[in-house]
């Protein structure tokens, strides 16, 4: 939160297990709000349906 009582929020997504950069995604920053709406679709590339059964989104 900044001096005017607002924030510049964003969301970080981590697909676990996995430490590589491809397992991390981030939304765009929504500036000057306490009630952000992202309305974004983030896509992990190279992940199979079988991989998804062994992964956790954090």
Biopython code that builds the backbone (N, CA, C, O; Angstrom):
import numpy as np
from Bio.PDB.StructureBuilder import StructureBuilder

atoms = [
    (1, "UNK", "N", (0.856, -1.170, 0.000)),
    (1, "UNK", "CA", (0.000, 0.000, 0.000)),
    (1, "UNK", "C", (0.902, 1.233, 0.000)),
    (1, "UNK", "O", (1.928, 1.256, 0.680)),
    (2, "UNK", "N", (0.523, 2.242, -0.752)),
    (2, "UNK", "CA", (1.352, 3.440, -0.828)),
    (2, "UNK", "C", (0.751, 4.583, -0.010)),
    (2, "UNK", "O", (-0.206, 4.374, 0.735)),
    (3, "UNK", "N", (1.295, 5.762, -0.143)),
    (3, "UNK", "CA", (0.903, 6.907, 0.688)),
    (3, "UNK", "C", (-0.551, 7.331, 0.519)),
    (3, "UNK", "O", (-1.111, 7.945, 1.427)),
    (4, "UNK", "N", (-1.182, 7.021, -0.617)),
    (4, "UNK", "CA", (-2.587, 7.403, -0.819)),
    (4, "UNK", "C", (-3.559, 6.296, -0.433)),
    (4, "UNK", "O", (-4.757, 6.411, -0.692)),
    (5, "UNK", "N", (-3.060, 5.219, 0.187)),
    (5, "UNK", "CA", (-3.925, 4.144, 0.676)),
    (5, "UNK", "C", (-4.305, 3.121, -0.376)),
    (5, "UNK", "O", (-5.157, 2.269, -0.124)),
    (6, "UNK", "N", (-3.690, 3.188, -1.554)),
    (6, "UNK", "CA", (-3.988, 2.239, -2.621)),
    (6, "UNK", "C", (-2.797, 1.306, -2.823)),
    (6, "UNK", "O", (-1.722, 1.519, -2.262)),
    (7, "UNK", "N", (-3.004, 0.283, -3.624)),
    (7, "UNK", "CA", (-1.945, -0.693, -3.873)),
    (7, "UNK", "C", (-1.794, -0.917, -5.372)),
    (7, "UNK", "O", (-2.634, -0.490, -6.164)),
    (8, "UNK", "N", (-0.720, -1.584, -5.746)),
    (8, "UNK", "CA", (-0.454, -1.976, -7.125)),
    (8, "UNK", "C", (-0.312, -3.503, -7.156)),
    (8, "UNK", "O", (0.793, -4.015, -7.339)),
    (9, "UNK", "N", (-1.428, -4.238, -6.978)),
    (9, "UNK", "CA", (-1.345, -5.691, -6.817)),
    (9, "UNK", "C", (-1.119, -6.445, -8.125)),
    (9, "UNK", "O", (-1.430, -5.970, -9.218)),
    (10, "UNK", "N", (-0.563, -7.645, -7.957)),
    (10, "UNK", "CA", (-0.401, -8.611, -9.035)),
    (10, "UNK", "C", (-0.432, -9.994, -8.405)),
    (10, "UNK", "O", (-0.356, -10.122, -7.183)),
    (11, "UNK", "N", (-0.543, -11.039, -9.234)),
    (11, "UNK", "CA", (-0.583, -12.410, -8.743)),
    (11, "UNK", "C", (0.589, -13.170, -9.342)),
    (11, "UNK", "O", (0.856, -13.073, -10.539)),
    (12, "UNK", "N", (1.295, -13.935, -8.494)),
    (12, "UNK", "CA", (2.356, -14.830, -8.945)),
    (12, "UNK", "C", (1.845, -16.262, -8.830)),
    (12, "UNK", "O", (1.267, -16.639, -7.811)),
    (13, "UNK", "N", (2.059, -17.059, -9.878)),
    (13, "UNK", "CA", (1.658, -18.463, -9.884)),
    (13, "UNK", "C", (2.898, -19.329, -10.017)),
    (13, "UNK", "O", (3.773, -19.064, -10.841)),
    (14, "UNK", "N", (2.963, -20.372, -9.191)),
    (14, "UNK", "CA", (4.078, -21.320, -9.236)),
    (14, "UNK", "C", (3.497, -22.713, -9.395)),
    (14, "UNK", "O", (2.628, -23.120, -8.624)),
    (15, "UNK", "N", (3.971, -23.441, -10.390)),
    (15, "UNK", "CA", (3.552, -24.815, -10.616)),
    (15, "UNK", "C", (4.599, -25.718, -9.975)),
    (15, "UNK", "O", (5.752, -25.737, -10.407)),
    (16, "UNK", "N", (4.204, -26.467, -8.946)),
    (16, "UNK", "CA", (5.134, -27.288, -8.168)),
    (16, "UNK", "C", (4.880, -28.771, -8.381)),
    (16, "UNK", "O", (3.727, -29.118, -8.639)),
    (17, "UNK", "N", (5.829, -29.664, -8.299)),
    (17, "UNK", "CA", (7.245, -29.343, -8.144)),
    (17, "UNK", "C", (7.830, -28.813, -9.454)),
    (17, "UNK", "O", (7.334, -29.103, -10.543)),
    (18, "UNK", "N", (8.870, -28.049, -9.315)),
    (18, "UNK", "CA", (9.567, -27.500, -10.464)),
    (18, "UNK", "C", (10.178, -26.162, -10.126)),
    (18, "UNK", "O", (9.488, -25.257, -9.657)),
    (19, "UNK", "N", (11.469, -26.034, -10.361)),
    (19, "UNK", "CA", (12.166, -24.809, -10.006)),
    (19, "UNK", "C", (12.499, -23.959, -11.227)),
    (19, "UNK", "O", (13.044, -22.865, -11.079)),
    (20, "UNK", "N", (12.181, -24.439, -12.433)),
    (20, "UNK", "CA", (12.568, -23.684, -13.623)),
    (20, "UNK", "C", (11.634, -22.487, -13.843)),
    (20, "UNK", "O", (10.504, -22.459, -13.354)),
    (21, "UNK", "N", (12.128, -21.524, -14.576)),
    (21, "UNK", "CA", (11.381, -20.295, -14.830)),
    (21, "UNK", "C", (10.056, -20.557, -15.569)),
    (21, "UNK", "O", (9.103, -19.793, -15.419)),
    (22, "UNK", "N", (9.999, -21.622, -16.355)),
    (22, "UNK", "CA", (8.782, -21.958, -17.105)),
    (22, "UNK", "C", (7.623, -22.321, -16.182)),
    (22, "UNK", "O", (6.467, -22.290, -16.604)),
    (23, "UNK", "N", (7.916, -22.667, -14.921)),
    (23, "UNK", "CA", (6.873, -23.027, -13.961)),
    (23, "UNK", "C", (6.347, -21.820, -13.182)),
    (23, "UNK", "O", (5.531, -21.978, -12.274)),
    (24, "UNK", "N", (6.812, -20.613, -13.532)),
    (24, "UNK", "CA", (6.395, -19.405, -12.826)),
    (24, "UNK", "C", (5.745, -18.429, -13.805)),
    (24, "UNK", "O", (6.295, -18.139, -14.867)),
    (25, "UNK", "N", (4.579, -17.932, -13.435)),
    (25, "UNK", "CA", (3.885, -16.926, -14.233)),
    (25, "UNK", "C", (3.452, -15.783, -13.326)),
    (25, "UNK", "O", (3.336, -15.957, -12.113)),
    (26, "UNK", "N", (3.213, -14.607, -13.917)),
    (26, "UNK", "CA", (2.800, -13.422, -13.159)),
    (26, "UNK", "C", (1.798, -12.633, -13.993)),
    (26, "UNK", "O", (1.972, -12.466, -15.200)),
    (27, "UNK", "N", (0.750, -12.153, -13.335)),
    (27, "UNK", "CA", (-0.238, -11.318, -14.018)),
    (27, "UNK", "C", (0.323, -9.913, -14.222)),
    (27, "UNK", "O", (1.380, -9.563, -13.697)),
    (28, "UNK", "N", (-0.399, -9.136, -14.980)),
    (28, "UNK", "CA", (-0.075, -7.719, -15.095)),
    (28, "UNK", "C", (-0.398, -7.039, -13.768)),
    (28, "UNK", "O", (-1.259, -7.504, -13.021)),
    (29, "UNK", "N", (0.281, -5.958, -13.483)),
    (29, "UNK", "CA", (0.021, -5.170, -12.281)),
    (29, "UNK", "C", (-1.181, -4.267, -12.527)),
    (29, "UNK", "O", (-1.259, -3.583, -13.547)),
    (30, "UNK", "N", (-2.114, -4.274, -11.580)),
    (30, "UNK", "CA", (-3.271, -3.368, -11.641)),
    (30, "UNK", "C", (-2.955, -2.205, -10.701)),
    (30, "UNK", "O", (-2.880, -2.383, -9.486)),
    (31, "UNK", "N", (-2.777, -1.055, -11.254)),
    (31, "UNK", "CA", (-2.289, 0.100, -10.493)),
    (31, "UNK", "C", (-3.407, 0.820, -9.720)),
    (31, "UNK", "O", (-4.548, 0.909, -10.171)),
    (32, "UNK", "N", (-3.035, 1.325, -8.551)),
    (32, "UNK", "CA", (-3.864, 2.223, -7.736)),
    (32, "UNK", "C", (-5.246, 1.674, -7.412)),
    (32, "UNK", "O", (-6.257, 2.319, -7.690)),
    (33, "UNK", "N", (-5.289, 0.477, -6.822)),
    (33, "UNK", "CA", (-6.578, -0.100, -6.450)),
    (33, "UNK", "C", (-6.437, -1.030, -5.246)),
    (33, "UNK", "O", (-5.372, -1.598, -5.002)),
    (34, "UNK", "N", (-7.515, -1.170, -4.512)),
    (34, "UNK", "CA", (-7.602, -2.177, -3.460)),
    (34, "UNK", "C", (-8.545, -3.301, -3.873)),
    (34, "UNK", "O", (-8.742, -4.260, -3.127)),
    (35, "UNK", "N", (-9.132, -3.178, -5.077)),
    (35, "UNK", "CA", (-10.089, -4.158, -5.587)),
    (35, "UNK", "C", (-9.716, -4.530, -7.023)),
    (35, "UNK", "O", (-10.434, -4.184, -7.961)),
    (36, "UNK", "N", (-8.596, -5.233, -7.195)),
    (36, "UNK", "CA", (-8.125, -5.527, -8.552)),
    (36, "UNK", "C", (-8.983, -6.566, -9.271)),
    (36, "UNK", "O", (-9.534, -7.478, -8.654)),
    (37, "UNK", "N", (-9.081, -6.407, -10.580)),
    (37, "UNK", "CA", (-9.704, -7.387, -11.468)),
    (37, "UNK", "C", (-8.701, -7.622, -12.589)),
    (37, "UNK", "O", (-8.321, -6.681, -13.286)),
    (38, "UNK", "N", (-8.270, -8.861, -12.769)),
    (38, "UNK", "CA", (-7.253, -9.143, -13.782)),
    (38, "UNK", "C", (-7.864, -9.581, -15.102)),
    (38, "UNK", "O", (-7.442, -9.102, -16.155)),
    (39, "UNK", "N", (-8.826, -10.459, -15.080)),
    (39, "UNK", "CA", (-9.464, -10.944, -16.301)),
    (39, "UNK", "C", (-8.408, -11.370, -17.333)),
    (39, "UNK", "O", (-8.491, -10.999, -18.504)),
    (40, "UNK", "N", (-7.429, -12.139, -16.891)),
    (40, "UNK", "CA", (-6.344, -12.627, -17.742)),
    (40, "UNK", "C", (-6.370, -14.147, -17.787)),
    (40, "UNK", "O", (-6.859, -14.799, -16.864)),
    (41, "UNK", "N", (-5.848, -14.692, -18.848)),
    (41, "UNK", "CA", (-5.628, -16.122, -18.951)),
    (41, "UNK", "C", (-4.122, -16.348, -19.025)),
    (41, "UNK", "O", (-3.449, -15.831, -19.917)),
    (42, "UNK", "N", (-3.606, -17.117, -18.086)),
    (42, "UNK", "CA", (-2.185, -17.453, -18.074)),
    (42, "UNK", "C", (-2.060, -18.915, -18.473)),
    (42, "UNK", "O", (-2.798, -19.767, -17.978)),
    (43, "UNK", "N", (-1.115, -19.204, -19.376)),
    (43, "UNK", "CA", (-0.976, -20.551, -19.909)),
    (43, "UNK", "C", (0.435, -21.073, -19.679)),
    (43, "UNK", "O", (1.422, -20.416, -20.011)),
    (44, "UNK", "N", (0.509, -22.263, -19.107)),
    (44, "UNK", "CA", (1.781, -22.963, -18.972)),
    (44, "UNK", "C", (1.993, -23.776, -20.243)),
    (44, "UNK", "O", (1.145, -24.588, -20.611)),
    (45, "UNK", "N", (3.106, -23.564, -20.905)),
    (45, "UNK", "CA", (3.422, -24.287, -22.143)),
    (45, "UNK", "C", (4.249, -25.523, -21.829)),
    (45, "UNK", "O", (5.066, -25.520, -20.908)),
    (46, "UNK", "N", (4.031, -26.576, -22.600)),
    (46, "UNK", "CA", (4.830, -27.786, -22.447)),
    (46, "UNK", "C", (4.422, -28.677, -21.295)),
    (46, "UNK", "O", (5.160, -29.597, -20.941)),
    (47, "UNK", "N", (3.264, -28.431, -20.698)),
    (47, "UNK", "CA", (2.772, -29.252, -19.592)),
    (47, "UNK", "C", (1.687, -30.173, -20.143)),
    (47, "UNK", "O", (0.692, -29.709, -20.699)),
    (48, "UNK", "N", (1.885, -31.473, -19.984)),
    (48, "UNK", "CA", (0.901, -32.429, -20.467)),
    (48, "UNK", "C", (-0.189, -32.653, -19.414)),
    (48, "UNK", "O", (-0.034, -32.284, -18.250)),
    (49, "UNK", "N", (-1.277, -33.257, -19.844)),
    (49, "UNK", "CA", (-2.362, -33.582, -18.904)),
    (49, "UNK", "C", (-1.840, -34.531, -17.828)),
    (49, "UNK", "O", (-2.219, -34.410, -16.663)),
    (50, "UNK", "N", (-0.985, -35.465, -18.202)),
    (50, "UNK", "CA", (-0.397, -36.392, -17.234)),
    (50, "UNK", "C", (0.462, -35.643, -16.207)),
    (50, "UNK", "O", (0.435, -35.966, -15.019)),
    (51, "UNK", "N", (1.228, -34.640, -16.671)),
    (51, "UNK", "CA", (2.030, -33.824, -15.753)),
    (51, "UNK", "C", (1.150, -33.120, -14.729)),
    (51, "UNK", "O", (1.530, -32.993, -13.565)),
    (52, "UNK", "N", (-0.017, -32.665, -15.153)),
    (52, "UNK", "CA", (-0.893, -31.896, -14.269)),
    (52, "UNK", "C", (-1.381, -32.708, -13.067)),
    (52, "UNK", "O", (-1.669, -32.140, -12.014)),
    (53, "UNK", "N", (-1.473, -34.014, -13.216)),
    (53, "UNK", "CA", (-1.887, -34.859, -12.092)),
    (53, "UNK", "C", (-0.839, -34.899, -10.988)),
    (53, "UNK", "O", (-1.146, -35.233, -9.844)),
    (54, "UNK", "N", (0.406, -34.555, -11.337)),
    (54, "UNK", "CA", (1.502, -34.593, -10.367)),
    (54, "UNK", "C", (1.928, -33.206, -9.911)),
    (54, "UNK", "O", (2.892, -33.079, -9.156)),
    (55, "UNK", "N", (1.241, -32.179, -10.346)),
    (55, "UNK", "CA", (1.638, -30.799, -10.046)),
    (55, "UNK", "C", (0.634, -30.139, -9.103)),
    (55, "UNK", "O", (-0.514, -30.571, -8.989)),
    (56, "UNK", "N", (1.087, -29.096, -8.440)),
    (56, "UNK", "CA", (0.257, -28.284, -7.551)),
    (56, "UNK", "C", (0.445, -26.827, -7.928)),
    (56, "UNK", "O", (1.570, -26.391, -8.172)),
    (57, "UNK", "N", (-0.630, -26.076, -7.978)),
    (57, "UNK", "CA", (-0.560, -24.646, -8.248)),
    (57, "UNK", "C", (-0.525, -23.906, -6.928)),
    (57, "UNK", "O", (-1.402, -24.077, -6.080)),
    (58, "UNK", "N", (0.499, -23.081, -6.762)),
    (58, "UNK", "CA", (0.622, -22.303, -5.527)),
    (58, "UNK", "C", (0.636, -20.841, -5.878)),
    (58, "UNK", "O", (0.733, -19.994, -4.990)),
]
sb = StructureBuilder()
sb.init_structure("model")
sb.init_model(0)
sb.init_chain("A")
sb.init_seg("    ")
for serial, (resi, resn, name, xyz) in enumerate(atoms, 1):
    if name == "N":
        sb.init_residue(resn, " ", resi, " ")
    sb.init_atom(name, np.array(xyz, "f"), 0.0, 1.0, " ", f" {name:<3s}", serial, name[0])
structure = sb.get_structure()
